[in-house]
Amino acid sequence: MEKKNGIRNDPFYPQIFRLVLPIVIQNLLSAAVSSADVVMLNYVGQSSISAVSLAAQYANVLFMVFYGLGTGATMLCAQYYGKGDMRAIQAVEGIALRFSLGIALVFAGFALTVPEGMMRLFTDDGELIAIGASYLRFMSVSYLCWGITEVYLAVLRSIGRVMISTLLNALAFSANIMLNAVFIFGLFGAPELGAAGVAIATSLSRLIELAACFAVSFFSRDIKLDFRYLFMKNRLLFSDFVRLSLPALGNDVSWSVAFSMYSVIMGHLGTDAVAANSFVVVVRNFGTVLCFGMASAGGILLGNIIGENRLEDARKDAGKVMKLTVITGAVGGLIVLAATPFVLKYAQLTDTAMHYLKYMLLINTYYVMGAAVNTALIAGVFRAGGDSRFGFICDTVDMWGYAVPLGFLAAFVLKLPVMWVYFLLCTDEFVKWPWVIRHYRSGKWLHNITRDDLFEGE
């Protein structure tokens, strides 16, 4: 069957690079917004940087929730697109929206009503709690918009419409950066709101992105953002979505909450450690955009191929994804290394925080490779083949059975220096390599998960 976008008839490498480029641009824009927040708040004060960094952990967790739901939708939609069943894709979109909107409402409700309590989970510093609580209240609107747009954009990416997804994100990210400057510094007569201005800018940019999604949907001939999809009923697809998406969602939430525990640990080691880590996260995000983009593109492409029932081709192409991931992981480490002197030159932190920042960045020059390989296999290759359960078990055991207990032990029982605690936390990705690579080589992840005659009799 001839594909509309020509994917099937192209060699593998041109196919994947055509998908990778817009995804990398999208990831770069996302990293640029995060860096803009930190750079602008750098001129407001270290407390604002630290408070927003801690409060943003909830957005990070919510992102992983939406990413997990989007992954579940992508797993099914990519294969059904390969199969040519557009009605199944519409039904999957509706199922994913039901979950994402429900979860977004819960987060928004907590952010509006008990933001101080949310901040106390990360720090006992009164100033940081006050700044972070104000930030969370304004962020509640963005959570609701995000719950809709992330699902729609995930479905667009799963059928190869990555450029549309990237353009919509570019619009939101550009608006976010401009509005950040306006509300943080009080430009053009706006109030000077500091950290709260970041949240207002984010919420307004998410509203703009949602409006743009509806505009694209209006002119789309196949995949629309249509709330009527919420009420499409299909027992088999719902069962498949729950079976495949919940482990992916559990995987991403388990991993992100555990990763947030790293911030809890660092937050109780002092504001210097928190502020240094805020800069490190930004630089690491830039270092991982290429390898994470490769994982996303590989997952989409492999899903299309498996949906066409070309399982042997998918097995061979998964090996090519792995080779490209290793290369891009090495490039990511070099990016972090090259950025280090520039960050150290322009960061306005205390001497202690600058010391932490230098060595944290050096640790991340190799940490990027560990994250790249695991992400490509667990979130890319395995999920493309309908296997989300392995990643859930692997990451949960690694993070909650190893990394988080080790971090708490090192910080609060052994009371090791900050840099030793950070180093031990950054061993988590390498500990799971043997199991992840073994599962990849076994081929047990490779399944065609599509069904025939889904809507027969309706």
C-alpha positions as CSV (number, residue, x, y, z in Angstrom):
1,M,0.0,0.0,0.0
2,E,1.4,3.4,-1.1
3,K,1.8,5.8,1.9
4,K,0.6,9.4,1.4
5,N,3.8,10.8,2.7
6,G,6.1,8.4,0.8
7,I,7.6,6.9,3.9
8,R,7.3,3.3,2.8
9,N,9.2,3.7,-0.4
10,D,12.2,5.6,1.0
11,P,15.4,4.0,2.4
12,F,15.5,3.9,6.2
13,Y,18.0,6.7,6.9
14,P,16.3,9.4,4.8
15,Q,13.0,8.4,6.4
16,I,14.3,8.8,10.0
17,F,16.2,12.0,9.4
18,R,13.1,13.6,7.8
19,L,11.3,12.8,11.1
20,V,14.2,13.6,13.4
21,L,14.8,17.2,12.2
22,P,11.4,18.7,13.1
23,I,11.4,16.8,16.4
24,V,14.8,18.1,17.3
25,I,13.7,21.6,16.4
26,Q,10.7,21.1,18.7
27,N,13.0,19.8,21.6
28,L,15.4,22.7,21.0
29,L,12.6,25.2,21.3
30,S,11.4,23.5,24.5
31,A,14.9,23.6,26.0
32,A,15.2,27.3,24.9
33,V,12.1,28.2,26.9
34,S,13.5,26.5,30.0
35,S,16.8,28.3,29.5
36,A,15.1,31.6,29.0
37,D,13.3,31.2,32.3
38,V,16.5,30.5,34.1
39,V,18.5,33.3,32.3
40,M,15.8,35.9,33.0
41,L,15.3,34.9,36.6
42,N,19.1,35.0,37.0
43,Y,18.6,38.8,37.0
44,V,15.8,38.6,39.5
45,G,17.6,36.6,42.1
46,Q,18.9,33.1,43.2
47,S,15.8,32.6,45.3
48,S,13.5,33.0,42.3
49,I,15.6,30.5,40.3
50,S,15.5,28.0,43.1
51,A,11.7,28.4,43.8
52,V,10.7,28.0,40.2
53,S,13.0,25.1,39.7
54,L,11.3,23.3,42.6
55,A,7.8,24.2,41.6
56,A,8.4,23.2,38.0
57,Q,8.9,19.6,39.2
58,Y,5.1,19.3,39.2
59,A,5.0,20.4,35.5
60,N,7.8,17.8,34.9
61,V,5.7,15.1,36.5
62,L,2.6,16.2,34.5
63,F,4.6,16.3,31.3
64,M,5.6,12.7,31.9
65,V,1.9,11.8,32.5
66,F,1.0,13.4,29.2
67,Y,4.0,11.9,27.5
68,G,3.0,8.5,28.8
69,L,-0.6,8.9,27.5
70,G,0.7,10.3,24.3
71,T,3.1,7.4,23.9
72,G,0.2,5.0,24.5
73,A,-1.8,6.8,21.8
74,T,1.3,6.8,19.5
75,M,1.9,3.1,20.0
76,L,-1.6,2.3,18.6
77,C,-1.9,5.2,16.1
78,A,1.5,4.6,14.4
79,Q,0.6,1.0,13.8
80,Y,-3.0,1.7,12.7
81,Y,-1.6,4.3,10.4
82,G,0.6,1.7,8.9
83,K,-2.5,-0.5,8.6
84,G,-4.5,2.4,7.1
85,D,-7.3,2.5,9.7
86,M,-8.0,6.2,10.4
87,R,-11.2,5.6,12.3
88,A,-9.3,3.6,14.9
89,I,-6.9,6.6,15.2
90,Q,-9.8,8.9,16.0
91,A,-11.1,6.5,18.6
92,V,-7.7,6.3,20.3
93,E,-7.4,10.1,20.3
94,G,-10.7,10.3,22.2
95,I,-9.6,7.7,24.7
96,A,-6.4,9.5,25.4
97,L,-8.1,12.8,25.8
98,R,-10.5,11.3,28.5
99,F,-7.5,10.4,30.6
100,S,-5.4,13.5,30.0
101,L,-8.2,16.0,30.8
102,G,-9.1,14.1,34.0
103,I,-5.5,14.2,35.3
104,A,-5.0,17.8,34.2
105,L,-8.1,18.8,36.3
106,V,-6.6,17.2,39.4
107,F,-3.3,19.0,39.1
108,A,-4.9,22.3,38.3
109,G,-7.2,21.9,41.3
110,F,-4.3,21.3,43.7
111,A,-2.3,24.2,42.2
112,L,-5.2,26.6,42.8
113,T,-6.1,25.4,46.3
114,V,-3.0,24.1,48.1
115,P,0.1,25.4,46.4
116,E,1.9,26.0,49.7
117,G,1.5,22.4,50.6
118,M,2.8,21.3,47.2
119,M,6.0,23.4,47.8
120,R,6.6,22.1,51.3
121,L,7.2,18.6,49.8
122,F,10.4,20.1,48.3
123,T,11.6,22.6,50.7
124,D,11.1,24.1,54.2
125,D,12.5,27.5,53.2
126,G,9.7,30.1,53.7
127,E,10.8,32.4,51.0
128,L,11.0,29.6,48.4
129,I,7.5,28.4,49.5
130,A,5.9,31.8,49.0
131,I,7.5,32.4,45.6
132,G,6.7,28.9,44.4
133,A,3.1,29.0,45.6
134,S,2.4,32.1,43.5
135,Y,4.0,30.4,40.5
136,L,1.9,27.3,40.9
137,R,-1.5,29.2,41.1
138,F,-0.9,30.9,37.8
139,M,0.3,27.6,36.2
140,S,-3.0,25.9,36.8
141,V,-4.5,27.2,33.5
142,S,-1.5,25.9,31.5
143,Y,-2.1,22.4,32.9
144,L,-5.6,22.2,31.4
145,C,-4.5,23.5,28.0
146,W,-1.5,21.2,28.0
147,G,-3.7,18.1,28.6
148,I,-5.5,18.7,25.3
149,T,-2.6,19.8,23.1
150,E,-0.1,17.1,24.1
151,V,-2.5,14.3,23.0
152,Y,-3.4,16.0,19.7
153,L,0.2,16.7,18.9
154,A,1.2,13.1,19.8
155,V,-1.4,11.8,17.3
156,L,-0.2,14.1,14.6
157,R,3.4,12.9,15.1
158,S,2.3,9.3,15.0
159,I,1.0,9.7,11.5
160,G,4.1,11.5,10.3
161,R,2.7,15.1,10.7
162,V,5.8,16.1,12.7
163,M,6.3,19.5,10.9
164,I,2.8,20.7,11.9
165,S,3.4,19.6,15.5
166,T,6.7,21.5,15.4
167,L,5.3,24.7,14.0
168,L,2.5,24.7,16.7
169,N,5.1,24.2,19.4
170,A,7.3,26.9,17.9
171,L,4.4,29.3,18.1
172,A,3.8,28.5,21.8
173,F,7.5,28.6,22.7
174,S,8.1,31.9,20.9
175,A,5.1,33.5,22.6
176,N,6.3,32.1,26.0
177,I,9.8,33.7,25.7
178,M,8.4,37.1,24.7
179,L,5.8,37.0,27.4
180,N,8.4,35.9,29.9
181,A,10.3,39.1,29.3
182,V,7.2,41.2,29.5
183,F,5.9,39.8,32.8
184,I,9.2,39.1,34.6
185,F,10.7,42.6,34.0
186,G,7.5,44.6,33.6
187,L,8.0,45.7,30.0
188,F,5.5,47.8,27.9
189,G,3.7,48.9,31.1
190,A,3.0,45.4,32.4
191,P,3.5,44.7,36.2
192,E,7.0,43.4,37.2
193,L,6.0,40.0,38.5
194,G,9.3,38.1,38.7
195,A,8.7,34.3,39.2
196,A,4.9,34.7,38.9
197,G,5.5,36.3,35.5
198,V,7.0,33.0,34.2
199,A,3.8,31.1,35.1
200,I,1.6,33.8,33.5
201,A,3.6,33.7,30.4
202,T,3.5,29.9,30.2
203,S,-0.3,29.8,30.7
204,L,-0.9,32.5,28.0
205,S,1.3,30.7,25.6
206,R,-0.5,27.4,26.2
207,L,-3.8,29.1,25.5
208,I,-2.3,30.4,22.2
209,E,-1.1,26.9,21.3
210,L,-4.5,25.4,22.0
211,A,-6.2,28.0,19.8
212,A,-3.7,27.2,17.0
213,C,-4.5,23.4,17.4
214,F,-8.2,24.1,16.8
215,A,-7.2,26.2,13.8
216,V,-5.1,23.4,12.3
217,S,-7.9,20.9,13.1
218,F,-10.4,23.0,11.2
219,F,-8.4,22.7,8.0
220,S,-7.3,19.1,8.5
221,R,-8.8,16.5,6.3
222,D,-8.0,13.5,8.5
223,I,-7.0,14.0,12.1
224,K,-9.0,16.7,13.9
225,L,-9.1,18.0,17.5
226,D,-12.7,17.1,18.0
227,F,-14.2,16.6,21.5
228,R,-16.8,14.3,19.9
229,Y,-14.0,11.7,19.8
230,L,-14.3,11.6,23.6
231,F,-17.6,9.8,23.3
232,M,-16.5,7.3,20.6
233,K,-16.9,3.8,22.1
234,N,-14.9,0.8,21.2
235,R,-14.3,-1.8,23.9
236,L,-11.4,-3.5,22.1
237,L,-9.5,-0.3,21.5
238,F,-10.1,0.9,25.1
239,S,-8.8,-2.4,26.4
240,D,-5.7,-2.1,24.2
241,F,-5.1,1.5,25.2
242,V,-5.3,0.6,28.9
243,R,-3.2,-2.5,28.5
244,L,-0.5,-0.6,26.5
245,S,-0.8,3.0,27.8
246,L,-1.1,2.4,31.5
247,P,2.3,0.6,31.8
248,A,3.8,3.5,29.7
249,L,2.1,6.0,31.9
250,G,3.2,4.2,35.0
251,N,6.7,4.0,33.6
252,D,6.9,7.7,32.9
253,V,5.3,8.8,36.1
254,S,7.3,6.4,38.3
255,W,10.5,7.7,36.6
256,S,9.6,11.4,36.8
257,V,8.4,11.2,40.4
258,A,11.6,9.4,41.3
259,F,13.6,12.0,39.4
260,S,11.7,14.7,41.4
261,M,12.9,12.9,44.5
262,Y,16.4,13.9,43.3
263,S,15.2,17.5,43.6
264,V,13.8,16.8,47.1
265,I,17.2,15.5,48.1
266,M,19.1,18.4,46.5
267,G,16.5,20.9,47.9
268,H,17.3,19.8,51.5
269,L,21.1,20.2,50.8
270,G,20.7,24.0,50.4
271,T,19.8,26.7,47.9
272,D,23.3,26.6,46.4
273,A,22.8,23.0,45.3
274,V,19.3,23.8,44.0
275,A,20.4,26.8,42.0
276,A,23.4,25.0,40.5
277,N,21.2,22.1,39.5
278,S,18.7,24.5,37.8
279,F,21.4,25.5,35.3
280,V,22.6,21.9,34.8
281,V,19.1,20.8,33.9
282,V,18.9,23.5,31.2
283,V,22.3,22.5,29.7
284,R,21.5,18.8,29.8
285,N,18.2,19.4,28.0
286,F,20.2,20.9,25.1
287,G,22.6,18.0,25.2
288,T,19.8,15.4,24.9
289,V,17.6,17.0,22.2
290,L,19.2,15.1,19.3
291,C,19.3,11.7,20.9
292,F,15.8,12.0,22.4
293,G,14.6,13.2,19.0
294,M,16.2,10.1,17.5
295,A,14.3,7.9,20.0
296,S,11.0,9.6,19.1
297,A,11.5,9.4,15.4
298,G,12.6,5.8,15.6
299,G,9.6,4.8,17.6
300,I,7.2,6.4,15.1
301,L,8.9,4.9,12.1
302,L,9.2,1.5,13.6
303,G,5.5,1.6,14.6
304,N,4.5,2.4,11.0
305,I,6.6,-0.5,9.7
306,I,5.2,-3.0,12.3
307,G,1.7,-1.9,11.5
308,E,2.4,-3.0,7.9
309,N,3.3,-6.3,9.4
310,R,7.0,-6.0,8.2
311,L,8.4,-7.5,11.4
312,E,11.8,-8.5,10.1
313,D,12.3,-5.1,8.6
314,A,11.4,-3.6,11.9
315,R,14.0,-5.8,13.8
316,K,16.8,-4.7,11.4
317,D,15.8,-1.0,11.5
318,A,15.8,-1.1,15.3
319,G,19.5,-1.9,15.1
320,K,20.0,1.2,13.0
321,V,18.2,3.3,15.5
322,M,20.5,2.0,18.2
323,K,23.6,2.9,16.2
324,L,22.3,6.4,15.6
325,T,21.5,6.8,19.3
326,V,25.0,6.0,20.4
327,I,26.4,8.6,17.9
328,T,23.9,11.3,19.0
329,G,24.5,10.4,22.7
330,A,28.3,11.1,22.2
331,V,27.5,14.4,20.4
332,G,25.2,15.3,23.3
333,G,28.0,14.8,25.8
334,L,30.3,17.0,23.7
335,I,27.6,19.7,23.7
336,V,27.5,19.7,27.5
337,L,31.3,19.9,27.7
338,A,31.4,22.7,25.1
339,A,28.7,24.7,27.0
340,T,30.4,24.4,30.4
341,P,32.8,27.4,30.1
342,F,30.1,29.7,28.8
343,V,27.7,28.7,31.6
344,L,30.4,29.2,34.3
345,K,31.1,32.7,32.8
346,Y,27.6,34.0,32.8
347,A,25.9,32.3,35.8
348,Q,25.4,34.7,38.7
349,L,25.6,32.4,41.6
350,T,27.5,32.2,44.9
351,D,31.0,30.8,44.9
352,T,29.7,27.5,46.5
353,A,27.0,27.2,43.9
354,M,29.5,27.8,41.1
355,H,31.7,25.1,42.4
356,Y,28.8,22.7,42.4
357,L,27.8,23.8,38.9
358,K,31.2,23.1,37.4
359,Y,31.4,19.5,38.6
360,M,27.7,18.7,37.9
361,L,28.2,19.7,34.3
362,L,31.3,17.5,34.0
363,I,29.3,14.5,35.4
364,N,26.6,15.2,32.8
365,T,29.0,14.9,29.9
366,Y,28.8,11.1,30.2
367,Y,25.4,10.9,31.9
368,V,23.8,11.9,28.6
369,M,24.9,8.7,26.9
370,G,23.3,6.5,29.6
371,A,20.0,8.4,29.2
372,A,20.2,8.3,25.4
373,V,20.5,4.6,25.1
374,N,17.8,3.8,27.7
375,T,15.4,6.3,26.2
376,A,15.9,5.1,22.6
377,L,15.2,1.5,23.7
378,I,12.5,1.8,26.4
379,A,10.6,4.8,25.1
380,G,11.3,4.3,21.4
381,V,12.0,0.8,20.2
382,F,10.2,-1.3,22.8
383,R,7.0,0.9,22.8
384,A,7.0,0.9,19.0
385,G,6.7,-2.9,19.2
386,G,3.9,-2.7,21.8
387,D,6.1,-3.5,24.8
388,S,5.5,-0.9,27.5
389,R,5.5,-3.3,30.4
390,F,9.3,-4.1,30.5
391,G,10.2,-0.4,30.8
392,F,7.7,0.1,33.6
393,I,9.2,-2.7,35.6
394,C,12.8,-1.8,34.8
395,D,12.6,1.9,35.6
396,T,10.6,1.3,38.8
397,V,13.0,-1.2,40.2
398,D,16.0,0.9,39.1
399,M,14.7,4.3,40.5
400,W,12.8,3.2,43.6
401,G,14.9,0.2,44.5
402,Y,18.3,1.7,43.8
403,A,18.7,5.4,43.0
404,V,16.3,7.1,45.4
405,P,17.2,5.0,48.4
406,L,20.9,5.5,47.6
407,G,20.4,9.2,47.4
408,F,18.6,9.5,50.7
409,L,21.2,7.2,52.3
410,A,24.1,9.3,51.0
411,A,22.6,12.6,51.8
412,F,20.8,12.1,55.2
413,V,22.4,9.0,56.8
414,L,26.0,9.1,55.6
415,K,25.8,12.9,55.2
416,L,28.2,12.8,52.2
417,P,29.3,16.0,50.5
418,V,26.9,17.4,47.9
419,M,29.0,16.4,44.9
420,W,29.2,12.8,46.1
421,V,25.4,12.7,46.5
422,Y,25.0,14.1,43.0
423,F,27.5,11.6,41.5
424,L,25.7,8.6,43.1
425,L,22.3,9.8,41.8
426,C,23.8,10.0,38.3
427,T,24.6,6.3,38.2
428,D,21.0,5.3,37.8
429,E,21.0,5.1,34.0
430,F,24.0,2.9,33.8
431,V,22.8,0.4,36.4
432,K,19.9,-0.7,34.1
433,W,21.9,-1.0,30.9
434,P,22.6,-4.8,31.2
435,W,18.8,-5.7,31.5
436,V,17.7,-3.2,28.9
437,I,20.2,-4.3,26.2
438,R,19.5,-8.0,27.0
439,H,15.8,-7.4,26.4
440,Y,16.5,-5.6,23.2
441,R,18.6,-8.5,21.8
442,S,16.0,-11.0,22.8
443,G,13.5,-9.6,20.3
444,K,10.6,-10.2,22.8
445,W,9.5,-6.5,22.4
446,L,8.4,-7.0,18.8
447,H,4.6,-7.3,18.3
448,N,1.9,-6.2,15.8
449,I,-0.8,-4.9,18.1
450,T,-3.4,-3.9,15.5
451,R,-6.8,-5.6,15.2
452,D,-9.1,-6.3,12.2
453,D,-12.8,-5.4,12.0
454,L,-12.8,-3.1,15.1
455,F,-16.0,-1.4,14.2
456,E,-17.8,-4.4,12.7
457,G,-21.5,-4.4,13.5
458,E,-21.7,-0.7,14.6
